[in-house]
């Protein structure tokens, strides 16, 4: 739970930033990959300042189910992740839009994905940007 606590600390400090007066605190979205994806869901559950959440292939069975999460949630995974069965199982029962990224593996959501494939990294990166960007544009 340390990562979600860290996210809540950052959210609490946003108003201290020099550009805070230009930010719309009603339009905060969180996204994260793997353990970071897990952290975003738990942080959002506990912080109503978060308006939408994207979990990029993070397990949600490490702690009790994040019951009470009512923000829009995108659960995004690849078809080449060894832990896909566990990810799907850990997401069971959660409201949220599920998206499958074909011809990709767990690292497709990172810069490293461009080096390790499979698939065309330009196509994969464009698909991730489009899906995540569209989700946030719709919900924030």
N, C-alpha and C positions, 0 to 999 in steps of 0.2 A: 504494500500500500504506500510505500515511500514515494513512488513516482507520482501518484495522484495527489499526495500531500504537497509535493513540490509544485505541481500545476496549480493547486489552490493558492499557494504562496505567491506565485507569479500573477495570478488573476487579482489577488489582493493588492499587488503593487502597481498594477497598470495605471492607476490614477496618479502615481508619483512620477510618471515619465514626462519628459519635456513636451512631447506631442500629445499628451493626454487630452487637451482641450479639443483636438481635432478627431479624436476617436469616438465612435458610437458604441458605448458600452452595452447597448441592447443588441448588438450584432457580433457577439463573440462566438466563434466556432473553434472546436478543438479537433485535431486529427493526429493519429499516431500509428506507427507500424510495430507489429509484434508486441513486445512488452509495453511499448508506448501506446499502442492501440488499446490495450487493456487499461492502462492508466487513464486515458481520456474518458473512457466510459464511466469508471468509478468516480473520477473527478467531477464529471458533469452531473452524475446522480446526486452528488452532495453540494452542488453549486448552481443555483438558479440563474446566475449571470450567463451561463453557457446556453446558447440558443440552438446549437446543432453539433452533432458528434459524428466523426468518421473513424471507424476501427478498421485498420488495414491488417487483417490476419492476426489479430491478437486473441489469445485464449481468454475466455471469461469463466473459467472454472477454478481459478487459483484461489478465489475468495468466495464467500457466499454470492449467489446470483445477484446482480445489480438491480434488485426489485426497486420500483419507484422511479425508474428512469422514464421521464415523459417527454424529453426533447427528441426531435427527429434524429434518427440513427441510421447511418449507412454502414452495413457490414460487408466488407469488400475482401474477397479472397481470390487466390489463383487456383488453376487446375493442376499445378505441378508441385504443390506443397505436401511434403511427407506427413505433416500433422493435420491434413484436411479433415479427416474423420473426427478428430478430437475438437478442432475448431467448430465444425458444424454442430457437434453434440453440445459444446459449451454455449453456443448461440441459441440453442433450442428454447422456444418459449419467449424469446425476447421480441418485442415489436421492433421493426426496422426493415429497411429495404436491403435485400441481399443481392449482391452483384458478384458474378464470377468473371475473372479475367482469364481468357483462354491463352494457351501457348505461353505460359509464364510460370515462374516459380516464386517462392517466398521473397526473394531478393528484388523482384520486379518493382517493388515500392521504394527502392533505395537507389542511390547512384551506382552501387555495386552491381545492380541488375543489368546495367548496360555492358558489363564485362563478362557476366556468367551465363547470359541467355536463359532459357531458350528463346527463340523468336526474335523478331526484329525489335531492338530496343527503342527505336524511334516510334514505332507503332504502339508499343506497350506504354511508353511514357506519355504519348498523346492521349491514349485511352484513359490512363489514370488521371491525368490533368483534366480531361473533359468531364469524366464522371464525378470527381471530387468537386471541381469548380461548379458544375451544374447543380449538384446537391446543395452546396453552400449558397449559391445564388438564389435558389428556390426557397431556402429555409431561413436565411438571415436577412 
